[in-house]
Amino acid sequence: MAAERPPIFATLGLAVRSTPDPALRTIEDKLAAGASLSVEDGVALLRTRDLHSLGRLALNAKRAKSHDRVYYVLNRYINSTNVCYANCRFCSFAADEKKEPERIVRMAADAVLAKALETGKNFNQIHIVGGHDPRQLSLDYWLPLMRRLKEVVPHAQLSLFTAAELDYMARRHRMSYEDLLIRLRDAGLENINGGGAEVFSARFRRLVCPNKVDAAHWLEIHEIAHRVGIASNATMLYGTIETLEERAEHLVLLRESQRRSPGYNAFIPLAFHPDGNEMSHHGWTSGLDDIRMFATARLMLDNFDHIKAYWMIQGLAICQLALLFGADDMDGTHGSTDEELIYHSAGTRSGQHVDDREFRRLIEEVGFVPVRRNSTYQEFPADWAPKDEAQPERVLTSA
Ligand code: SF4
């Protein structure tokens, strides 16, 4: 039992007065006064060599938000299509159906439904993202599929699309974002995934992903979604050409967006993966860069409840360490038959599935309490199962 062992972080609540980095002392004073950090503060955090003090600050901020809890979700993860013509330079996932037909994945709606149910119904989230596929990214495909999923697994929240996909769909149907989101909400959409944000800097987007939704429209889509009752997450892709200033500006833009229209649950730092794309020469992010990114996000995003360390991206070992640097979520198990394509096309060394017992073991080893959740952070007992899976149904709390 974790409670019987002295927590690793028992001494980490100390102040950082002894830090050799004067910027951290200034930042600690600001945090103590309840002030939000500036872009300059964010750059100082991303640069600091005093990892111990950075960890103390970020862990204090994490504990103020989620105490000793660390979250995970039993989920299904599906990439329903990889057909896309946006040509983002960092992408290893997208396939051109004319030039490389052997790489195409384009699942019929029945196949998506069958995939979701392949290992039973004991999951609390279905996470689906894909490319800008002209034959799949339409209301004709999605509305009936979403209704069927809600009929068959009503307990599983639908966490679908990114703002980039929604922008594509809105333009395709010549609909306003609000009308599109209301149609999707009425069919069961409960959460929008955080992808497509990349780095908000106009310079970055012009050079790396000029054909996808721009920053202003990405933010607008999420803010409208929140207003019509759909929650969302946010991400940042780090580790290519972005400057540290651009990373910090990205976090400030998210914080301001949350102030204008609350509804973001979690921020997920996404480390660039180099295999099979045009930006391979940037290589892998380092462990120190990953850890600084988690801690900086936790300290800058004072109005986000959760910072997610997604094991598929940085790997289980770094993600376990990230729990001491501000993260409070390890994301989802994925089903044992799931086949994530985005990061596996780009060379991730992570597997496809993590057993929830492994999440609990890793979280307890750090001294935290593992908590099963759904997309909107309702909490469930670890042994929860839907009624037709022959185990008692109990929800502990409501978000
Ligand atoms: S990142 Fe997304 S939008 Fe860009 S090419 Fe890949 S699948 Fe398409």
Boltz pocket constraint, residues with backbone or C-beta under 6 A from the ligand:
constraints:
  - pocket:
      binder: B
      contacts: [[A, 82], [A, 84], [A, 85], [A, 86], [A, 87], [A, 88], [A, 91], [A, 92], [A, 93], [A, 94], [A, 130], [A, 131], [A, 132], [A, 164], [A, 209], [A, 212]]
      max_distance: 6.0
